[in-house]
Amino acid sequence: MSEKYNEDSIKSLEWNEHIRLRPGMYIGKLGSGASHDDGIYVLLKEIMDNSIDEFIMGYGTKIEVMLDETSVTVRDYGRGIPMGKLVDVVSKINTGAKYDSEVFKKTVGLNGVGTKAVNALSSYFKIASYRDQKSVYAEFERGQLTFKSDEVTSNKRRGTEVLFVPDNEVFGNYTYLEEYIEDMLWNYVYLNKGLTISFNGQKFESKNGLLDLLEKNIDSSVLYPVIHVEEQDFEFAMTHIERSHGEEYYSFVNGQRTTQGGTHISAFREAIVDTIRKFYKKDFDASDVKNSLVVAISIRVHEPVFESQTKTKLGSQHMEPDGQTIRNYVGDVVRRNLDNHLHINTETAESLLKKIQQNEKERKEITNIKKLAKDSIKKASLHNKKLRDCKLHYNVGNDDRRLETTLFITEGDSASGSITKARDPYTQAVFSLKGKPLNSFGLSKRIVYENEEFNLMQSAINLEEGVENIRYNNIVIATDADVDGMHIRLLLLTFFLQFYPDLVKSGHLYILQTPLFRVRNKQKTIYCYSDQERQMAIKELGTKPEITRFKGLGEISPGEFRDLIGPEMRLEPVFLKREYSIEEILQFYMGKNTPDRQNFIIENLRVEEDITELS
């Protein structure tokens, strides 16, 4: 007989208990802060969005953000929350001003959950409101109200201030990376001209919107001056660049970065191809028109519908209820403005035509190479030999765990075997290299298809279809922490930067940090990633613990790997610093030897030698 099912089986959760039980429903994945889409950054974004809404409505032109290790403070100078509702708006689901569509017509957070989720997922949360020469504040712990002040007279400028500390019980040991926060804040000012954001004293502002965004982020020579169009609820900036690498989009909906695009991007692509075909009176292949295209695009939609709670892909079909479709609206603005621009700027039209013709030539060459390589490189070997796939893929459905999908790129059979046995087969896949990959620096893209290793690797990730269609959210290079492992890591980084830089720019590429030492006694085992951690572990465990120096991933057993690639996995994100172009980075590391690079190598080899001596 089945277990009893009665009234006692039915349970009701408090609002904060449900958020803490199912955080993925509200903020996507949790994470340690190594990934740009980890939950701790979503918490900051939810608070920032409220301050941005105040700016959009015409209240307050400055926002201050302070980061102090684990605590974040956001102060705006908007209207301030009505004091009698201060507690309700951060602790009662379905409470907020955004339900009044006349007040907040084109915002992102329409479900009344954002700030409540921050409150529930913070070990400490404080909110203060300043308005009408008065102030009031409330304090919470994990969503539970612990204190509410009385209203007092205040001479502080009106606005709202929020301080929160993400809860270690939910997020584990996390670290905020300032680079991710800076990217977020830059996007806010690009999309909101006239807004000034201060972050730990650093100033962020933009005079030219998406034009500034492109000029700050493009790291290759442009073929013609950026085309910048602003019209009502739609803005875009575009150009083609010298380097051929597919398309690159900085996509926003109501100020929300939509990394997976959506209906507005589909409409833009269609309009670009259609306009250029008609202008030149030639039926160009769509891929030849779009290759090397770099675009920043922003649209504001009435009550947008997204395809997941994390709002990375727009699903709306209409600008407003019963109004014009997004496809027609975007198409009309793009066709009219781009056609006019090409007629007026003949040099731009000539440069664009040459680029399309060059793309056509390169595409046909690669198509021929693919045909020749088809017989020698069988896709079947992808699944039989190189790739141990996972059951869930990043670009499939709305599964809560899709942002956890990870591909480990490993060296050698022993390392890949251990990771394969230890992994979560639902979200983690393994791709095994056979030794050192080819140095692709300075080579053309034909090498991607002529080289079996590269061909199978890009097929496994599905890089051909663009970053928004990759099969794994996290691509992790997992090599030994020795000189050979560093070399393989460098060769893989060269491959991705040379042919698929969008993968890096979009924050999908990581280095797996693996322990150098294991320190243990009969009661406890500690994995150490530096000599400093090793010394601390020895001190913690006491007299004569067993110390093992790991010289390769193959020495780590599947049982140990299970801990190292689980929730506490240490990932080092691969960043592209704005002050260096990809060409400069590759030239430094992979070009002809220079004194600077020789000194760099010597210094890093000394570190490796010092670690070896310690063992």
C-alpha positions in Angstrom: 0.0 0.0 0.0 1.3 3.5 -0.8 2.3 5.9 2.0 -0.4 7.9 3.6 -1.6 11.0 1.7 -3.7 13.2 3.9 -3.9 16.8 5.2 -0.5 16.4 7.0 1.1 15.8 3.6 0.2 19.3 2.4 2.6 22.0 3.5 2.7 25.8 3.0 5.9 27.6 2.8 6.5 31.2 3.8 7.6 33.5 0.9 11.2 33.6 1.9 11.3 29.8 2.6 10.2 29.1 -1.0 12.8 31.4 -2.4 15.5 29.8 -0.3 14.3 26.3 -1.2 14.2 27.0 -4.9 16.6 29.9 -5.5 17.2 28.8 -9.1 13.7 29.7 -10.0 14.4 33.3 -9.0 18.1 34.0 -9.8 19.3 31.2 -12.0 22.3 29.3 -10.8 24.1 30.0 -7.5 27.8 29.8 -8.2 30.9 31.2 -6.4 31.2 34.4 -8.3 33.6 33.1 -10.9 30.9 33.3 -13.6 29.3 36.6 -14.8 25.8 35.0 -14.5 26.3 33.6 -10.9 23.5 34.5 -8.5 25.4 37.1 -6.4 25.6 39.4 -9.5 21.8 38.8 -10.1 21.2 40.1 -6.6 23.1 43.3 -7.3 21.3 43.7 -10.6 17.9 43.3 -9.0 18.7 46.2 -6.6 20.2 48.3 -9.4 17.2 47.8 -11.7 15.0 49.6 -9.1 17.4 52.5 -9.0 17.6 52.6 -12.8 13.8 52.7 -13.0 13.8 55.9 -10.8 16.3 57.5 -13.2 14.2 56.5 -16.2 11.1 58.1 -14.6 13.1 61.3 -14.2 14.2 61.1 -10.6 17.8 61.0 -9.6 20.8 61.1 -12.0 23.3 59.5 -9.7 23.7 56.0 -8.2 26.5 55.0 -5.7 27.6 51.4 -5.4 30.0 50.2 -2.7 31.6 46.7 -2.4 33.3 45.7 0.8 34.3 42.1 0.3 31.0 40.4 0.8 28.6 43.3 1.5 27.1 45.5 -1.2 25.5 48.9 -0.8 23.4 50.7 -3.4 22.3 54.3 -2.8 20.1 56.1 -5.3 18.6 59.6 -5.3 15.2 58.8 -6.6 11.9 59.5 -4.9 12.5 57.1 -2.0 10.1 54.3 -1.1 6.8 55.4 0.6 7.7 54.9 4.2 4.5 53.1 5.2 5.2 50.4 2.7 9.0 50.0 3.2 8.8 46.6 4.8 6.0 45.3 2.5 7.9 46.0 -0.8 10.9 43.9 0.3 9.0 41.1 2.1 5.6 40.6 0.5 5.4 38.8 -2.8 3.3 40.6 -5.4 3.8 44.0 -3.8 5.3 46.9 -5.7 4.8 49.9 -7.9 5.6 48.1 -11.1 2.1 46.7 -11.4 1.0 50.2 -12.3 2.0 50.1 -16.0 1.5 53.8 -16.3 4.3 54.4 -13.8 6.7 51.7 -15.0 5.6 50.9 -18.6 8.8 49.5 -19.9 10.8 47.9 -17.1 12.1 44.3 -16.7 11.0 43.3 -13.2 7.2 43.1 -13.4 6.7 40.1 -11.1 7.2 41.9 -7.7 9.9 39.3 -6.7 13.3 40.9 -7.4 14.1 42.7 -4.2 12.3 40.1 -2.1 14.6 37.4 -3.6 17.6 39.6 -2.5 16.2 39.9 0.9 15.5 36.2 1.3 18.9 35.1 0.0 20.9 37.5 2.2 22.2 36.8 5.7 21.8 40.5 6.4 19.6 43.0 4.5 19.0 46.6 5.3 16.8 49.1 3.4 16.4 52.8 4.2 14.1 55.4 2.6 14.7 59.1 2.6 11.9 61.4 1.5 10.0 64.5 2.7 12.8 65.4 5.2 12.2 62.1 7.0 13.9 58.7 7.1 13.1 55.1 8.1 14.9 51.8 7.8 14.4 48.1 8.3 16.7 45.2 8.9 16.2 41.6 8.0 18.0 38.2 8.3 17.3 35.7 5.6 14.0 37.5 4.9 12.8 37.7 8.5 12.3 41.2 9.8 14.5 41.8 12.8 14.1 45.6 13.3 12.1 48.5 11.9 13.0 52.1 13.0 10.5 54.8 13.6 10.3 57.7 11.2 12.7 60.4 12.1 13.6 63.8 10.8 16.5 63.7 8.3 18.4 66.2 6.2 19.7 63.6 3.8 18.8 63.8 0.1 15.8 61.8 -0.9 16.3 58.3 -2.3 16.7 54.7 -1.3 19.7 52.8 0.2 20.0 49.0 0.3 22.8 47.0 1.9 22.9 43.2 1.6 25.2 40.4 2.3 24.6 37.2 0.2 24.1 34.2 2.5 26.9 31.7 2.7 24.3 29.0 3.5 23.0 29.5 0.0 26.0 30.6 -2.1 28.8 28.9 -0.2 32.2 30.6 -0.2 31.7 33.3 -2.9 33.8 36.2 -4.1 32.7 39.2 -6.1 34.9 39.9 -9.1 35.0 43.6 -9.7 35.4 43.1 -13.5 31.9 41.6 -13.7 30.4 44.4 -11.7 32.2 47.0 -13.8 30.8 45.5 -17.0 27.3 45.6 -15.5 27.7 49.2 -14.5 29.1 50.2 -17.9 26.1 48.7 -19.6 23.8 50.7 -17.3 25.3 54.0 -18.3 25.5 53.1 -22.0 21.8 52.5 -21.9 20.9 55.6 -19.8 22.7 58.7 -21.0 22.8 61.3 -18.3 23.2 58.8 -15.6 26.4 58.8 -13.4 27.3 55.7 -11.4 30.0 55.7 -8.8 31.6 52.3 -7.9 34.0 52.4 -5.0 35.0 55.8 -6.1 35.3 55.0 -9.8 33.0 57.0 -12.1 30.9 55.5 -14.9 29.0 57.7 -17.5 28.4 57.8 -21.2 27.5 60.7 -23.5 26.9 58.7 -26.7 25.1 55.5 -25.5 25.6 52.4 -27.6 28.2 54.2 -29.8 30.4 54.4 -26.7 29.8 50.8 -26.0 31.0 49.6 -29.4 34.0 51.9 -29.5 35.0 50.7 -26.0 34.6 47.0 -26.7 35.8 46.6 -30.4 39.3 45.3 -30.3 39.9 45.1 -34.1 40.1 47.7 -36.9 36.7 48.8 -38.2 36.0 48.9 -41.9 33.8 51.9 -41.7 32.7 54.4 -39.0 30.1 53.1 -36.6 26.5 53.6 -37.8 24.5 54.8 -34.8 20.7 55.2 -34.9 18.3 56.3 -32.1 14.6 56.3 -32.7 11.9 56.3 -29.9 12.2 52.9 -28.1 14.9 51.5 -30.3 18.7 52.2 -30.6 21.4 50.4 -32.4 25.1 50.9 -33.4 26.8 48.7 -35.9 29.9 48.2 -38.0 32.0 45.4 -39.6 35.5 44.7 -38.4 38.6 43.6 -40.1 38.9 40.2 -38.4 36.5 37.5 -39.6 34.8 35.8 -36.7 31.1 35.5 -37.2 28.6 38.0 -35.5 28.9 39.7 -32.2 25.9 41.3 -30.4 25.5 43.4 -27.3 21.8 42.9 -26.9 19.5 44.6 -24.4 15.7 44.7 -23.7 14.4 47.3 -21.2 18.0 47.6 -19.9 18.4 43.9 -19.4 21.3 42.2 -21.1 19.9 39.4 -23.2 22.9 37.2 -24.0 20.8 34.7 -25.9 19.1 37.4 -28.1 15.5 36.8 -29.0 12.9 38.2 -31.3 14.5 41.7 -31.6 17.8 40.2 -32.7 16.1 37.9 -35.2 14.3 40.9 -36.7 17.5 42.9 -36.8 19.4 40.1 -38.7 16.6 39.7 -41.2 16.4 43.5 -41.8 20.2 43.9 -42.3 20.4 41.1 -44.9 17.3 42.3 -46.7 18.4 46.0 -46.8 21.9 45.2 -48.1 20.7 42.8 -50.8 18.3 45.5 -52.1 20.8 48.3 -51.9 23.5 46.4 -53.9 20.8 44.6 -56.0 22.6 41.3 -55.3 21.3 38.1 -53.6 24.2 37.8 -51.2 24.4 34.8 -48.9 23.1 35.9 -45.5 26.3 34.6 -43.7 28.5 36.7 -46.0 26.5 39.9 -45.0 26.7 39.1 -41.3 30.2 37.8 -40.9 32.4 40.2 -38.9 29.3 42.3 -38.0 29.5 43.8 -34.5 26.2 45.3 -33.1 24.9 46.9 -30.0 21.1 46.9 -29.9 18.6 48.1 -27.3 14.8 48.0 -27.4 12.1 48.9 -24.9 9.0 46.7 -24.9 5.8 47.0 -23.0 5.7 44.3 -20.4 8.3 42.0 -22.1 8.0 38.3 -22.0 11.3 36.4 -21.5 11.9 32.7 -22.1 13.3 32.1 -18.6 13.4 33.8 -15.1 17.0 34.9 -15.8 15.7 37.0 -18.7 18.4 36.2 -21.2 16.2 35.8 -24.3 13.3 37.9 -25.4 10.2 36.0 -26.4 7.7 38.9 -26.9 6.3 39.3 -30.4 4.7 42.8 -30.0 5.9 46.2 -28.9 2.7 46.8 -26.9 -0.5 44.8 -26.4 -2.4 44.6 -29.7 0.3 46.9 -31.2 3.0 46.7 -33.9 5.1 43.5 -34.0 8.7 43.7 -32.9 9.7 42.2 -36.3 7.9 45.0 -38.2 9.0 47.8 -35.9 12.7 46.8 -35.8 12.7 46.0 -39.5 11.2 49.4 -40.5 13.8 51.4 -38.4 16.8 49.4 -39.6 15.8 49.3 -43.3 15.0 53.0 -43.5 18.1 54.3 -41.6 20.6 51.8 -43.1 19.5 52.4 -46.6 19.7 56.2 -46.2 23.1 55.9 -44.6 24.6 53.8 -47.4 23.2 56.2 -50.1 24.7 59.2 -48.3 28.1 57.6 -47.3 29.5 56.1 -50.4 32.9 55.2 -48.8 31.0 53.1 -46.2 29.0 51.4 -49.0 32.2 50.6 -50.9 34.0 49.2 -47.8 31.0 47.1 -46.9 30.7 45.7 -50.4 34.4 44.7 -50.4 34.0 43.0 -47.0 30.9 41.0 -48.2 32.9 39.8 -51.3 35.8 38.8 -49.1 33.5 36.9 -46.8 32.0 35.1 -49.8 35.4 34.1 -51.0 36.5 32.8 -47.6 33.2 30.9 -47.1 33.5 29.1 -50.4 37.1 28.1 -49.5 36.0 26.7 -46.1 33.1 24.9 -47.7 35.5 23.1 -50.0 37.7 22.3 -47.1 34.8 20.9 -45.2 33.9 18.6 -48.1 37.4 17.3 -48.4 37.6 16.7 -44.6 34.2 15.0 -44.4 35.5 11.5 -45.2 38.6 11.7 -43.0 36.9 13.3 -40.0 33.8 11.3 -39.0 31.3 13.0 -36.6 30.7 9.6 -35.1 34.1 9.7 -33.5 33.0 12.8 -31.7 30.6 10.7 -29.6 32.6 7.4 -29.6 36.1 8.6 -28.6 36.5 12.3 -27.8 33.4 13.4 -26.1 31.6 12.0 -23.0 28.4 14.1 -23.3 26.0 15.2 -20.6 22.2 14.7 -20.7 21.3 18.4 -20.5 22.5 21.0 -23.0 22.7 24.7 -22.4 20.4 25.8 -25.3 17.7 23.4 -24.6 14.5 24.3 -22.8 14.1 26.2 -19.5 15.6 23.6 -17.1 16.7 25.3 -13.9 20.1 23.7 -14.2 20.9 24.6 -17.8 23.3 27.4 -16.7 25.3 24.7 -14.9 26.1 22.8 -18.1 29.9 22.4 -18.3 32.4 20.9 -20.8 35.8 20.0 -19.3 38.6 20.0 -21.9 41.2 17.6 -20.5 44.6 16.2 -21.5 45.3 12.5 -21.6 43.2 9.4 -20.9 43.9 9.2 -17.1 42.7 12.7 -16.4 39.6 12.5 -18.6 38.8 9.0 -17.2 38.9 10.3 -13.6 36.8 13.4 -14.4 34.3 11.2 -16.4 33.8 8.9 -13.5 33.4 11.7 -11.0 31.3 14.2 -13.0 27.6 14.9 -12.7 26.4 13.2 -16.0 23.3 15.4 -16.2 25.2 18.7 -16.5 28.9 17.9 -17.0 30.6 16.6 -20.2 34.3 15.8 -20.9 36.3 16.3 -24.1 39.6 14.5 -24.2 42.7 15.9 -26.0 45.4 13.6 -27.4 48.4 15.5 -26.4 49.3 19.1 -27.2 47.0 20.8 -29.8 48.4 22.6 -32.8 49.6 26.2 -32.3 47.0 28.1 -34.4 48.5 31.5 -34.0 48.5 33.3 -37.4 46.7 30.5 -39.2 43.5 30.9 -41.2 40.2 29.4 -40.2 40.6 26.5 -42.6 42.8 24.9 -39.9 39.7 24.5 -37.8 38.3 22.0 -40.3 41.6 20.4 -41.5 42.8 19.6 -37.9 40.8 16.7 -36.4 41.3 17.9 -32.9 40.0 21.4 -33.5 37.2 20.3 -35.8 35.8 17.8 -33.3 36.2 20.3 -30.4 34.3 23.1 -32.1 31.6 20.6 -33.2 31.2 19.4 -29.6 30.6 23.0 -28.4 28.6 23.9 -31.5 30.6 27.0 -32.1 29.6 27.2 -35.8 26.1 28.3 -34.9 27.2 31.3 -32.8 27.7 31.9 -29.0 23.9 32.0 -28.3 23.6 28.4 -29.6 26.5 26.8 -27.7 25.8 23.5 -26.1 27.5 24.3 -22.7 27.3 27.4 -20.6 30.8 26.8 -19.2 33.8 25.7 -21.2 36.5 24.7 -18.7 40.2 24.1 -19.6 41.3 21.4 -17.2 45.1 20.8 -17.6 47.9 19.9 -15.2 49.5 22.6 -13.0 52.9 22.1 -14.6 54.8 23.5 -17.5 53.3 21.1 -20.1 49.8 21.8 -18.7 50.4 25.5 -18.9 51.5 25.2 -22.5 48.4 23.2 -23.5 46.3 25.8 -21.7 48.0 28.6 -23.7 47.5 26.7 -27.0 43.8 26.3 -26.3 43.4 29.9 -25.3 45.1 30.9 -28.6 42.6 28.7 -30.5 39.6 30.3 -28.9 40.8 33.9 -29.1 41.9 33.4 -32.7 38.7 31.9 -34.1 36.0 32.3 -31.5 36.7 35.4 -29.4 33.0 35.9 -28.6 33.1 32.8 -26.4 35.7 34.6 -24.2 34.0 38.0 -24.4 30.7 36.5 -23.4 32.2 35.0 -20.2 31.9 31.3 -21.1 35.6 30.3 -20.8 37.3 29.2 -17.6 40.4 27.6 -16.2 39.9 24.8 -13.7 42.0 25.4 -10.6 43.3 22.1 -9.4 45.0 21.5 -6.0 48.8 21.3 -5.8 48.7 19.5 -2.4 46.5 17.2 -0.3 47.1 17.5 3.4 45.3 15.0 5.6 45.1 13.0 8.8 42.7 10.3 9.9 40.0 12.8 10.6 40.2 15.3 7.8 41.4 16.0 4.3 42.3 19.5 3.0 43.1 20.3 -0.7 45.5 23.2 -1.1 45.9 25.4 -4.1 49.0 27.3 -3.0 51.8 26.9 -0.6 50.2 29.4 1.7 47.1 27.1 1.9 49.4 24.1 2.5 51.0 25.8 5.4 47.6 26.8 6.9 46.4 23.2 6.5 49.4 21.8 8.2 48.9 24.2 11.1 45.2 23.2 11.3 45.7 19.5 11.3 48.6 19.5 13.8 51.4 17.0 14.1 52.8 15.3 11.0 49.9 15.1 8.6 50.3 13.2 5.3 51.2 15.7 2.5 50.8 14.7 -1.1 52.1 16.8 -4.0 49.8 16.4 -7.1 51.9 16.6 -10.3 49.0 15.8 -12.7 45.3 15.4 -12.9 45.7 11.7 -13.6 47.0 11.3 -10.0 43.7 12.5 -8.5 41.2 9.7 -8.0 37.6 9.9 -9.2 36.5 10.0 -5.6 38.6 13.1 -5.0 37.6 14.7 -8.3 34.0 14.4 -7.1 34.7 17.1 -4.5 36.9 19.2 -6.8 34.3 19.6 -9.6 31.3 19.7 -7.4 29.6 22.8 -5.8 32.9 24.0 -4.4 34.7 23.8 -7.8 37.2 26.6 -8.2 37.0 28.2 -11.6 39.2 31.1 -12.8 37.4 33.1 -15.5 39.3 34.2 -18.6 39.0 37.9 -19.0 39.9 40.2 -21.8 41.2 43.5 -20.4 39.8 46.4 -22.3 43.3 48.1 -22.7 44.6 45.2 -24.9 43.3 44.0 -28.2 43.2 40.3 -29.1 45.9 40.8 -31.7 48.1 42.4 -29.0 47.5 39.5 -26.6 48.2 36.8 -29.1 51.3 38.6 -30.5 52.8 38.9 -27.0 52.2 35.2 -26.0 52.5 33.5 -29.3 54.5 35.8 -31.6 58.2 36.1 -32.0 60.3 36.0 -28.8 60.7 39.4 -27.2 62.6 40.4 -24.0 59.2 41.2 -22.3 57.9 37.7 -23.0 61.1 36.0 -22.0 61.0 37.8 -18.7 57.4 36.8 -18.2 58.2 33.1 -18.9 61.2 33.1 -16.6 59.2 34.6 -13.7 56.4 32.0 -14.1 58.8 29.1 -14.4 60.4 30.3 -11.1 57.0 29.9 -9.4 56.7 26.4 -10.7 60.2 25.5 -9.6 59.6 27.0 -6.1 56.4 24.9 -5.8 58.2 21.7 -6.9 61.0 22.3 -4.4 58.4 22.6 -1.6 57.2 19.0 -2.3 
